[in-house]
């Protein structure tokens, strides 16, 4: 609950700065990610959602596009379980 309150405060504080920005949302299909995606779309952000499960992304994408007609939403596959893929030399 404290995390949700903290996120709400951050979104209220940054709402003007977020409008018309592109945001990379990690774990975007998780329960918290879905809530954040909705908040970001309300603020007018374009989203790049990183997630493992493409089916969950497609469901989320469909819901977001119905609610936010102007939203631009993209998908990036990321599997955090294989962390070695993300190592940079």
N, C-alpha and C positions, 0 to 999 in steps of 0.2 A: 504494500500500500504506500509506503514511503517513497518507493521508486516512482510510482505513478504520479504522486504529488510533485516530486522533483522534476519529472519530465514535463508535467503540466506547467510548472513555473518557467522552465526553460523555453517552452514553446510560446508562452505568453510574452516573455521577455524578448525573444528573437523573431516574433511573428513578422514584423516589418522587414527584417533582414532576410527572411526565408522566401518571401514572395518572388516568384519567377526564377528560382534557383533550381539546379539539378542536384539531387541528393542521392548518394549511394547508401542504401539501407541493407545492412548485413542481417542475416537471419530474418528476413522480411516476412516469411510465412509462419513464423512462430506466433504464439498468442500475443505477446507484447509487440512483435513486429507488425502484426496486422493493425493494432491500435495506433502505432506510430505512423504507419502508412496512411491511415485515415486522417490523422492530424496534419500530416504533411500535405496531403491532397487538399484539405480544407484551406491551407495557407497558400495554395497555388503553386506548389512545387512540382517539378517533374521528378519522377522516381526511376532509379535503377535499382531493382530488387535483386539481391544476391541470396540464393537459397539452393538447397540440395534437391528438393522435391518439386519437379516441374508441374506435376498435376495440382499441387497445392497453390503454386504460383498462378496457374491458369484460372483456378477458382477465385483467388483473390483479385486477379486482374479483371475478371468479369464483373465482380461486385464493385470494384473501384470505378470502373468505366461507366457503370450504370449510375452511380452516385455523383461522379465528377466527370462530366462530359468532356471537359477540356484537358483532362489529365493525360500526360504523356508518360507511359509506363513501359520500362524495358526489363528484361530478365537476364541475369548472369548466373550460370551454374557455378556453385562453389561448394566443395565438400571439405568442411573444416577438420574432419577426422584424419585426412591425409595432409597434415601440416607441412610436410617436406615440400610439397608443390609450391608453397608460398615463400620458401626461403630465397632470399636475394643475396648473391655473393658480393 
